[in-house]
Amino acid sequence: MTQLLIVHRDPEIGRGLVQLVKDYTGYESVLTQGESETLVWLRRQPNLRPRILLTQLQAPGLDSFILGALLGEMFSGLQTLFLPAYPASAQRMEVAGSKVFPEPIDGERLVSTIERSVRMFSDAPDLFHVLDILQMCCLSKRSGAVQMVSGSNVGTAYLRDGQIVHAETATENGDGALFEIVSWGEIEFAYDRSVHAGVETIKKAWNALLIDALEEERRRALPAWRQQTA
């Protein structure tokens, strides 16, 4: 049974991923090269219900944020794994359980994540850590808005050319809103490249900002008497 849908513009890399998955998990995969080809293929295979979307983040004819959103509506419980173009050495923070695989792809971690994703409940939400999504968007030089949801909490981060320029939640704006969003941990997200911030309240570089958010989260986790000296 086909468990994975692999989307990559480079046929050689795509075939290598199909073989890697087959060799180390035994799962069958379908390989396509873009959004339109993927959607056409799925329409021709109405009984196919992939559990995992393993996709190049962006390429000509492919924006995996858009594709992931479309397929998430079609297949409940679909888990998405992203393959961005930037190198792993560009990342400023490591995220436990990350579903993002920069170059060079860590095959062992990818196989482990695939196995974990297949074992999840069939209607499990497609969760990512806030830091994973924001770091990926910034390193990929994205512009637009990323809405993040955790339970009843909703927040939005606005980006311009890979920098976070504004954030807002129900009660906070600017740095404070971003600190609150980071504290939520795992979230569901939606991206809209056409939405831009009406005001820019954040000036600090994205990597320093996220490190500050982590430090603030750590400080707030301390007992009250320790917070004064942390």
Backbone torsions as a table, in degrees:
resi	resn	phi	psi	omega
1	MET	NA	136.1	179.1
2	THR	-71.2	122.9	-179.7
3	GLN	-106.3	-27.8	-174.2
4	LEU	-119.9	144.1	168.1
5	LEU	-113.2	115.1	-178.7
6	ILE	-106.9	126.4	-177.9
7	VAL	-122.1	117.1	-179.4
8	HIS	-154.5	136.2	-177.9
9	ARG	-72.8	-25.5	-179.4
10	ASP	-89.8	109.0	-176.2
11	PRO	-59.2	-36.9	-178.3
12	GLU	-65.0	-45.8	177.8
13	ILE	-64.5	-42.5	179.8
14	GLY	-59.5	-46.0	178.9
15	ARG	-64.9	-35.8	176.9
16	GLY	-62.9	-38.6	178.2
17	LEU	-67.9	-41.1	177.5
18	VAL	-58.5	-44.4	-178.7
19	GLN	-68.6	-39.7	177.4
20	LEU	-58.5	-47.7	-179.8
21	VAL	-62.2	-44.5	-179.6
22	LYS	-62.9	-44.7	-175.4
23	ASP	-67.8	-37.9	-170.6
24	TYR	-105.1	-10.9	177.2
25	THR	-126.3	-22.6	-175.3
26	GLY	83.4	-2.2	-177.3
27	TYR	-80.1	145.4	175.2
28	GLU	-86.5	146.9	179.4
29	SER	-130.5	155.4	171.1
30	VAL	-112.5	134.0	-178.6
31	LEU	-110.5	126.3	172.4
32	THR	-130.0	171.9	-172.5
33	GLN	-118.0	-0.6	-179.4
34	GLY	-172.4	177.6	-176.8
35	GLU	-62.5	-52.1	-174.5
36	SER	-64.4	-43.2	179.1
37	GLU	-61.7	-39.8	-179.7
38	THR	-63.1	-46.8	-177.2
39	LEU	-67.5	-39.6	177.2
40	VAL	-63.1	-45.1	-178.7
41	TRP	-61.4	-41.9	-179.6
42	LEU	-66.5	-35.5	178.0
43	ARG	-64.8	-30.0	-180.0
44	ARG	-82.8	-10.4	-179.1
45	GLN	-125.2	68.1	-172.0
46	PRO	-63.3	-19.8	-178.7
47	ASN	-90.3	-5.6	-178.9
48	LEU	-77.8	130.7	177.0
49	ARG	-133.4	83.3	-178.9
50	PRO	-64.6	147.3	177.9
51	ARG	-91.3	-25.5	-173.7
52	ILE	-135.1	136.1	169.1
53	LEU	-107.2	113.8	176.8
54	LEU	-108.5	110.0	-167.4
55	THR	-138.1	140.4	168.5
56	GLN	-57.0	139.7	-174.2
57	LEU	-66.2	-48.7	179.5
58	GLN	-158.1	147.4	-179.0
59	ALA	-167.7	168.7	175.6
60	PRO	-54.9	125.0	-179.2
61	GLY	79.1	12.4	-178.8
62	LEU	-148.1	120.7	166.9
63	ASP	-127.3	105.7	-171.1
64	SER	-70.9	-18.7	173.4
65	PHE	-64.4	-42.6	178.6
66	ILE	-69.4	-46.8	-179.4
67	LEU	-61.6	-43.8	179.8
68	GLY	-60.7	-40.0	178.8
69	ALA	-64.7	-42.8	179.3
70	LEU	-62.8	-46.7	-177.6
71	LEU	-72.0	-29.9	176.9
72	GLY	-63.4	-31.8	176.2
73	GLU	-74.3	-28.8	-178.4
74	MET	-81.4	-35.1	-172.9
75	PHE	-127.0	102.9	178.6
76	SER	-60.6	133.8	177.0
77	GLY	85.2	1.6	178.9
78	LEU	-60.5	129.5	177.9
79	GLN	-102.6	133.2	-175.5
80	THR	-109.1	133.1	175.5
81	LEU	-121.5	129.9	-174.1
82	PHE	-104.9	144.0	177.0
83	LEU	-119.6	87.0	179.7
84	PRO	-76.1	163.0	-176.8
85	ALA	-83.4	-20.7	-176.1
86	TYR	-73.2	155.1	-178.3
87	PRO	-76.7	154.1	177.8
88	ALA	-58.3	-30.7	-178.7
89	SER	-66.5	-17.3	179.3
90	ALA	-79.2	-17.1	-178.3
91	GLN	-67.7	140.1	-178.7
92	ARG	-99.1	-9.1	179.0
93	MET	-154.4	144.4	176.4
94	GLU	-95.2	137.8	-178.1
95	VAL	-117.9	123.2	178.9
96	ALA	-63.0	135.4	179.3
97	GLY	70.8	23.0	-177.1
98	SER	-59.1	143.8	175.5
99	LYS	-110.4	23.3	178.7
100	VAL	-117.6	131.2	-173.5
101	PHE	-129.0	86.9	178.0
102	PRO	-72.4	173.8	178.8
103	GLU	-78.8	144.1	-10.6
104	PRO	-74.3	142.6	-176.0
105	ILE	-65.0	128.6	176.0
106	ASP	-80.2	97.4	-174.7
107	GLY	-60.4	-40.0	-179.0
108	GLU	-64.5	-43.2	179.2
109	ARG	-68.4	-36.8	178.7
110	LEU	-62.9	-47.1	180.0
111	VAL	-61.0	-43.0	179.2
112	SER	-61.6	-41.3	-179.6
113	THR	-68.3	-38.9	176.7
114	ILE	-61.0	-47.4	179.6
115	GLU	-60.2	-42.8	179.4
116	ARG	-64.9	-40.1	-178.6
117	SER	-67.5	-39.9	179.5
118	VAL	-64.3	-32.8	-178.5
119	ARG	-78.1	-8.9	-178.0
120	MET	-70.5	160.0	176.8
121	PHE	-57.9	149.0	-174.0
122	SER	-63.7	-21.9	179.3
123	ASP	-113.7	22.7	-178.6
124	ALA	-64.7	141.3	177.8
125	PRO	-67.3	153.3	179.7
126	ASP	-89.2	88.3	-171.9
127	LEU	-95.4	143.9	174.0
128	PHE	-132.9	152.1	172.3
129	HIS	-74.9	141.2	178.9
130	VAL	-49.4	-45.7	-176.9
131	LEU	-63.0	-35.7	178.4
132	ASP	-60.7	-48.0	-177.2
133	ILE	-67.5	-47.3	-177.1
134	LEU	-67.3	-41.8	178.3
135	GLN	-62.9	-42.8	179.5
136	MET	-62.7	-43.7	179.7
137	CYS	-64.4	-41.4	-178.1
138	CYS	-69.7	-45.3	179.9
139	LEU	-67.9	-23.4	178.2
140	SER	-90.5	4.7	176.5
141	LYS	60.1	39.0	-179.3
142	ARG	-74.3	150.7	167.9
143	SER	-123.6	150.6	-179.8
144	GLY	128.3	-156.4	-176.2
145	ALA	-125.6	137.9	175.2
146	VAL	-116.3	112.5	176.1
147	GLN	-92.4	131.2	-177.8
148	MET	-122.9	136.8	-174.1
149	VAL	-128.3	131.7	174.2
150	SER	-137.0	103.8	-175.9
151	GLY	61.1	-122.5	179.2
152	SER	-90.3	-1.5	-178.9
153	ASN	-87.7	133.5	178.7
154	VAL	-132.4	131.8	177.8
155	GLY	-143.5	158.0	-179.1
156	THR	-133.6	134.0	172.2
157	ALA	-111.1	135.1	-179.1
158	TYR	-108.4	134.9	-175.7
159	LEU	-121.2	148.4	172.1
160	ARG	-137.6	112.7	179.0
161	ASP	52.1	42.4	175.3
162	GLY	85.1	6.8	175.2
163	GLN	-113.9	140.0	175.8
164	ILE	-81.6	117.4	-174.6
165	VAL	-109.3	-14.0	179.2
166	HIS	-164.1	152.5	174.5
167	ALA	-148.7	150.9	178.9
168	GLU	-151.4	144.7	171.4
169	THR	-127.6	-171.2	-179.3
170	ALA	-64.1	-26.8	-173.2
171	THR	-123.4	-10.2	-173.9
172	GLU	-131.2	159.0	172.6
173	ASN	-136.0	158.8	175.5
174	GLY	68.6	-143.5	-177.7
175	ASP	-55.4	-43.1	-177.7
176	GLY	-60.3	-38.3	178.1
177	ALA	-66.5	-42.2	-179.9
178	LEU	-65.4	-39.8	177.2
179	PHE	-60.2	-40.4	179.4
180	GLU	-65.0	-44.9	-178.6
181	ILE	-61.4	-44.4	180.0
182	VAL	-60.3	-34.4	-178.4
183	SER	-67.1	-15.9	-179.4
184	TRP	-73.7	-21.5	179.4
185	GLY	76.3	-111.1	-176.9
186	GLU	-83.2	137.0	-175.4
187	ILE	-141.5	164.6	162.2
188	GLU	-99.8	150.0	-176.1
189	PHE	-139.8	160.1	173.9
190	ALA	-139.4	140.8	-176.8
191	TYR	-118.4	138.3	176.8
192	ASP	-136.2	109.9	-176.7
193	ARG	-71.5	-16.1	-174.8
194	SER	-87.6	-9.0	-177.2
195	VAL	-97.8	131.8	-178.8
196	HIS	-129.4	156.2	-177.6
197	ALA	-70.0	136.4	175.1
198	GLY	-76.4	-19.6	179.3
199	VAL	-144.8	146.4	178.7
200	GLU	-109.4	109.7	-174.7
201	THR	-107.0	-6.7	-176.3
202	ILE	-115.6	125.0	-176.8
203	LYS	-111.2	-21.6	-174.7
204	LYS	-72.0	148.5	176.8
205	ALA	-58.5	145.7	-172.1
206	TRP	-58.1	-41.2	-176.6
207	ASN	-67.4	-41.2	177.3
208	ALA	-66.0	-37.1	-179.9
209	LEU	-63.3	-44.7	-179.0
210	LEU	-69.1	-35.9	176.0
211	ILE	-64.6	-41.5	175.8
212	ASP	-60.8	-40.2	179.5
213	ALA	-63.3	-40.4	177.7
214	LEU	-65.4	-40.6	178.8
215	GLU	-64.4	-39.5	178.8
216	GLU	-66.8	-39.1	177.3
217	GLU	-62.7	-43.1	178.6
218	ARG	-62.8	-42.1	-179.1
219	ARG	-64.3	-41.7	-178.4
220	ARG	-68.4	-22.7	179.1
221	ALA	-77.2	-13.1	-179.6
222	LEU	-76.4	157.2	172.3
223	PRO	-58.1	152.7	-175.3
224	ALA	-53.6	-39.6	-176.7
225	TRP	-69.4	-22.7	178.8
226	ARG	-84.9	-26.6	-175.6
227	GLN	-62.3	-27.5	-178.1
228	GLN	-70.4	-25.0	-176.1
229	THR	-109.9	-6.5	-177.8
230	ALA	-75.0	NA	NA
